[in-house]
Amino acid sequence: MTEEHRRLEAAARRTAHWRRWGPYLSERQWGTVREDYSPGGTAWEYFPHDQARSRAYRWGEDGLAGISDNHQRLCFALALWNGRDPIVKERLFGVTGTQGNHGEDVKEYYFYLDSTPTHSYMKYLYKYPQRAYPYGRLIEEAARRGRGQPEYELLDTGIFADDRYFDVVVEYAKATVDDLLVRITVENRGPDPAQLHVLPTLWFRNTWTWEPGSPRPRLRAPASGVVGGLVEAEHATLGRRWLDAGAAPAAELDEAAHELDGLETATERFRQRV
């Protein structure tokens, strides 16, 4: 048996909850029937993309390359900003069913590259343009086209011309059931240096607004004297968790990278076995 077979067996017997953390976070929660509280069932118009960055969801959350626990209490995802977009890139964008000439369509390029059945290793790729994202142009051109015409895709806007984009790769590897290592790798595919802000984000799904009297979870910095970027998350049913984004010694970074690489290799061996 491979290590992944052992993890699967432990998960089936419920002796170790290897599936507690996984890719359960949607990349797009806005404009879906999951967040439709309108009187007439107009989900796309009731919760548009423009409101997603400032309005609380009720039944789920969204994010890029994100993960959460199996009840989606605590979420982690990636946010990006190229210095040119009017907003931070936190979730996928697309035309809605009433905006697209062929209906609903996501206008992004993202790829799920790998994942074991227990999500002990996961790998994701997102292609982020260096030019300002053409939100308005995609909607306007889709409105001009009829059903007999092809869709207006993100590539058609010229935003990726001269390969001016970033390849953003996010990898997750589980050292234990609740200990996750995250590696974010960014490659500039363009001919010139370009600005990119990488913002790993940790947050709780908002459940307290909808249920009066519900205990509110907390995110806070640890006690003074702790060195590095450490965030403590406390939840009534999930307990305490920590996000450690501080600067680690080189030896620890090498060890974490080695573990990630080892899990990637083990994933390939597991795939060959099954």
C-alpha positions as CSV (number, residue, x, y, z in Angstrom):
1,M,0.0,0.0,0.0
2,T,1.1,3.5,-0.7
3,E,0.8,6.3,1.9
4,E,-2.2,7.6,0.1
5,H,-3.9,4.1,0.4
6,R,-3.2,4.2,4.1
7,R,-4.7,7.7,4.4
8,L,-7.8,6.5,2.5
9,E,-8.2,3.5,4.8
10,A,-7.9,5.7,7.9
11,A,-10.4,8.1,6.5
12,A,-12.9,5.3,5.7
13,R,-12.5,3.9,9.3
14,R,-12.8,7.5,10.7
15,T,-9.6,7.0,12.7
16,A,-8.0,10.0,11.0
17,H,-10.0,12.8,9.2
18,W,-7.8,13.2,6.1
19,R,-10.7,14.8,4.2
20,R,-11.4,17.5,6.8
21,W,-9.5,20.1,4.7
22,G,-9.9,20.2,0.9
23,P,-10.8,22.3,-2.2
24,Y,-14.3,22.9,-0.9
25,L,-14.2,26.6,-1.5
26,S,-16.0,27.7,-4.7
27,E,-14.2,30.1,-7.0
28,R,-17.5,31.9,-7.6
29,Q,-20.4,32.2,-5.2
30,W,-21.9,35.4,-6.5
31,G,-24.8,35.3,-8.9
32,T,-25.6,31.6,-8.2
33,V,-28.8,30.0,-6.9
34,R,-26.9,29.3,-3.7
35,E,-27.1,33.0,-2.9
36,D,-30.4,33.9,-4.4
37,Y,-32.9,35.4,-1.9
38,S,-34.8,37.4,-4.5
39,P,-38.6,37.2,-4.6
40,G,-38.5,36.2,-8.3
41,G,-35.6,33.9,-8.5
42,T,-33.3,36.3,-10.4
43,A,-30.1,35.0,-9.0
44,W,-27.7,36.7,-11.5
45,E,-29.1,40.1,-11.0
46,Y,-29.7,39.8,-7.2
47,F,-26.1,39.2,-6.3
48,P,-23.8,40.6,-9.1
49,H,-20.0,40.5,-9.2
50,D,-19.7,44.2,-8.3
51,Q,-21.3,43.5,-4.9
52,A,-19.3,40.4,-4.1
53,R,-16.3,42.2,-2.6
54,S,-18.4,44.1,-0.1
55,R,-21.4,42.0,0.7
56,A,-21.6,39.0,3.0
57,Y,-22.6,35.7,1.5
58,R,-24.9,33.4,3.4
59,W,-24.5,29.8,2.2
60,G,-20.9,29.7,1.1
61,E,-17.7,31.7,0.2
62,D,-15.4,31.9,-2.8
63,G,-11.8,32.5,-3.5
64,L,-8.9,31.7,-5.9
65,A,-7.1,28.4,-5.4
66,G,-8.9,28.2,-2.0
67,I,-9.5,25.5,0.6
68,S,-11.7,25.2,3.7
69,D,-12.7,22.7,6.3
70,N,-15.5,20.3,5.3
71,H,-18.1,22.5,6.9
72,Q,-16.6,25.7,5.4
73,R,-16.1,27.5,8.7
74,L,-12.5,28.6,8.1
75,C,-11.4,29.5,4.5
76,F,-8.0,30.2,3.0
77,A,-7.4,31.5,-0.6
78,L,-5.3,33.7,-2.7
79,A,-5.9,37.3,-3.7
80,L,-3.8,39.1,-6.4
81,W,-3.3,42.6,-7.6
82,N,-1.2,43.7,-10.5
83,G,-1.2,47.4,-9.7
84,R,-3.5,48.1,-12.6
85,D,-6.8,46.4,-11.9
86,P,-9.5,48.6,-10.3
87,I,-10.1,45.9,-7.7
88,V,-8.1,43.1,-6.1
89,K,-8.6,39.8,-7.9
90,E,-10.2,37.5,-5.3
91,R,-12.7,35.4,-7.3
92,L,-13.5,34.4,-10.8
93,F,-15.3,36.8,-13.2
94,G,-17.7,36.0,-16.0
95,V,-20.8,37.0,-17.8
96,T,-24.1,35.9,-16.3
97,G,-26.9,34.0,-18.0
98,T,-28.6,37.2,-19.1
99,Q,-25.3,38.9,-20.2
100,G,-23.7,36.2,-22.3
101,N,-24.8,35.7,-25.9
102,H,-24.5,31.9,-25.1
103,G,-25.5,32.2,-21.5
104,E,-23.3,32.1,-18.4
105,D,-19.6,31.8,-19.0
106,V,-16.5,32.3,-16.8
107,K,-13.9,34.5,-18.4
108,E,-10.8,33.3,-16.7
109,Y,-8.0,30.8,-17.2
110,Y,-7.4,28.4,-14.3
111,F,-6.5,24.8,-14.1
112,Y,-6.7,22.0,-11.4
113,L,-3.4,20.2,-12.1
114,D,-3.4,17.6,-9.4
115,S,-5.1,16.2,-6.3
116,T,-5.0,13.0,-4.3
117,P,-8.3,11.5,-3.2
118,T,-7.7,12.7,0.4
119,H,-6.4,16.0,-0.8
120,S,-3.1,15.3,0.9
121,Y,-1.5,17.0,-2.2
122,M,-3.2,19.6,-4.5
123,K,-1.9,21.8,-7.2
124,Y,-3.6,24.7,-9.0
125,L,-2.6,27.1,-11.8
126,Y,-4.1,30.5,-12.4
127,K,-3.1,32.8,-15.3
128,Y,-3.2,36.4,-14.2
129,P,-2.8,39.2,-16.8
130,Q,-0.4,42.1,-16.2
131,R,-2.7,44.5,-17.9
132,A,-5.9,45.8,-16.3
133,Y,-8.6,43.2,-16.5
134,P,-11.3,44.2,-19.0
135,Y,-14.5,43.7,-16.9
136,G,-16.6,46.2,-18.8
137,R,-15.4,45.3,-22.3
138,L,-16.3,41.6,-21.8
139,I,-19.9,42.5,-20.8
140,E,-20.3,45.2,-23.5
141,E,-19.1,42.9,-26.3
142,A,-21.2,40.0,-25.2
143,A,-24.3,42.2,-25.3
144,R,-23.5,43.2,-28.9
145,R,-23.2,39.6,-30.1
146,G,-26.2,37.4,-31.0
147,R,-26.6,33.7,-30.5
148,G,-25.3,32.9,-33.9
149,Q,-21.9,34.6,-33.2
150,P,-19.0,33.1,-31.2
151,E,-18.5,34.2,-27.6
152,Y,-16.1,37.0,-26.8
153,E,-13.4,35.4,-24.8
154,L,-10.7,36.8,-22.6
155,L,-8.0,36.0,-25.1
156,D,-9.9,38.0,-27.7
157,T,-9.4,41.2,-25.7
158,G,-5.6,41.1,-26.3
159,I,-4.9,41.2,-22.6
160,F,-2.4,38.3,-22.9
161,A,-0.5,39.8,-25.9
162,D,3.3,39.4,-25.7
163,D,2.8,36.9,-23.0
164,R,2.3,39.6,-20.4
165,Y,0.8,37.5,-17.6
166,F,1.8,35.6,-14.5
167,D,1.6,31.9,-13.9
168,V,0.5,31.6,-10.3
169,V,0.9,28.0,-9.0
170,V,-0.5,27.1,-5.5
171,E,0.3,23.8,-3.9
172,Y,-1.0,22.2,-0.7
173,A,0.5,19.3,1.1
174,K,-0.7,17.8,4.4
175,A,2.0,16.9,6.9
176,T,-0.8,15.7,9.2
177,V,-4.6,15.8,9.2
178,D,-4.6,19.4,10.3
179,D,-1.1,20.6,9.4
180,L,-1.0,22.0,5.8
181,L,1.9,23.4,4.0
182,V,1.3,25.9,1.3
183,R,3.7,26.8,-1.5
184,I,2.9,29.7,-3.9
185,T,5.1,30.0,-7.0
186,V,4.8,32.9,-9.4
187,E,6.5,33.1,-12.8
188,N,6.5,36.2,-15.0
189,R,5.9,35.0,-18.6
190,G,6.2,38.5,-20.1
191,P,9.4,40.1,-21.5
192,D,9.7,42.8,-18.8
193,P,9.6,43.0,-15.0
194,A,6.1,43.5,-13.7
195,Q,4.4,44.3,-10.4
196,L,2.4,41.7,-8.5
197,H,1.0,41.8,-5.0
198,V,0.4,38.3,-3.6
199,L,-2.1,38.3,-0.7
200,P,-2.8,34.9,1.0
201,T,-6.1,35.5,2.9
202,L,-7.6,33.7,5.9
203,W,-11.2,34.3,7.0
204,F,-14.3,32.8,8.5
205,R,-17.5,32.3,6.6
206,N,-20.1,34.6,8.0
207,T,-22.7,32.6,9.9
208,W,-23.3,34.9,12.9
209,T,-25.1,37.6,10.8
210,W,-27.9,35.2,9.9
211,E,-28.3,33.5,13.3
212,P,-28.7,36.1,16.1
213,G,-26.8,35.1,19.2
214,S,-24.4,32.9,17.4
215,P,-20.8,33.1,18.8
216,R,-18.5,35.1,16.6
217,P,-15.2,33.6,15.7
218,R,-12.0,35.7,16.0
219,L,-8.9,36.3,14.0
220,R,-6.1,38.0,16.0
221,A,-2.4,38.5,16.2
222,P,-0.6,36.4,18.9
223,A,0.8,37.9,22.0
224,S,3.6,40.4,21.7
225,G,7.1,39.0,21.3
226,V,6.2,36.4,18.7
227,V,8.3,36.9,15.6
228,G,6.9,36.5,12.1
229,G,3.5,36.7,10.4
230,L,1.4,34.5,12.7
231,V,-2.5,34.8,12.8
232,E,-4.6,32.9,15.3
233,A,-8.1,31.8,14.4
234,E,-10.6,30.8,17.0
235,H,-14.0,29.2,16.3
236,A,-16.6,27.7,18.6
237,T,-16.7,24.3,16.9
238,L,-13.4,24.2,15.0
239,G,-11.2,25.3,17.9
240,R,-8.0,27.2,17.5
241,R,-6.0,27.2,14.2
242,W,-2.9,29.2,13.2
243,L,-1.7,30.6,9.9
244,D,2.1,31.0,10.0
245,A,3.4,33.1,7.2
246,G,6.5,34.3,8.9
247,A,10.0,34.1,7.7
248,A,11.4,30.6,8.5
249,P,15.0,29.6,8.6
250,A,16.4,28.4,5.3
251,A,16.7,24.8,6.7
252,E,13.0,24.8,7.5
253,L,12.0,26.1,4.1
254,D,14.2,23.5,2.4
255,E,12.5,20.8,4.5
256,A,9.0,22.0,3.7
257,A,9.9,22.2,-0.1
258,H,11.3,18.7,0.1
259,E,8.1,17.4,1.7
260,L,6.0,19.1,-1.0
261,D,8.1,17.6,-3.7
262,G,7.9,14.2,-2.0
263,L,4.2,14.3,-1.9
264,E,4.0,15.3,-5.6
265,T,6.1,12.2,-6.4
266,A,4.0,10.0,-4.2
267,T,0.9,11.3,-6.0
268,E,2.3,10.1,-9.3
269,R,3.1,6.7,-7.8
270,F,-0.4,6.4,-6.4
271,R,-1.9,7.2,-9.8
272,Q,0.2,4.5,-11.4
273,R,-0.9,2.0,-8.8
274,V,-4.6,2.6,-9.4
